[in-house]
């Protein structure tokens, strides 16, 4: 960057450098923090807000933010100070509970909420374990991203591995079947990523066609099924002879080529 560059260009270059390279110290620190009991945690750096580690986190400036409870004060301050972002290549994972409307209809609201809470907790841990970040939870769906700063150059492989791990963690390989049916979509592509929102709504997120594609994939994946675009499959180094399908996704003018991974014998259902 040079002083002659306009502020928006400097900001974009700052974010591209940050998201694609980061620092070894940040990555090592995150891996240490995610092993300190216990959640809830900062969705970015994995600092725990409860348990034995909480007092230490508060002492080093990583207490739970009073402006955004999903982030620590340190991460929230960083995002608010460096508002903006850049277009980078990353991998996205969307996973949602299949048939959630039917499940909710057959359970007391408290029991259904307990299932959602368990799904949120398991999903967060799986994403952190695979060097990803949680973007958001939308109803019965988790949205996660895997980008070079944290996941390294093999972010596609980390995203696919996380999807598999999530289906295993929800019981899709268990003899009695899953405790909640989940389907997932994984895609690797270019997306704008950065800090959006104002005040307490400031958050790190990704937007663009790659995000929309991944969301559509998850919406049509069956229980125990992971739909991976051929771009993500190639980047992740998946076997070339995996089953392939051509999907006409809602809102997409061109067909989307995917490979299918299955865990257990789940059968999809509309949400």
Secondary structure, 3 states (H helix, E strand, C coil): CCCCCCHHHHHHHHHHHHHHCCCHHHHHHHHHHCCCCCCCECCCCCCECCCCCHHHHHHCCCCECCCCCCCEHHHHHHHHHCCEEEEEEEEEEEEEECCHHHHHHCCCHHHHHHHHHHHHHHHHHHHHHCCCEEEEEECCEEEEEEEHHHHCCCHHHHHHHHHHHHHHHCCCCCCCCCCCCEEEEEEEEEEEEEEECCHHHCEEEEECHHHHHHHHHHHHCCCCEEEEEHHHHHHHCCCCCCCEEEECCCCCCCCEEEEEEECCCCCCCCC
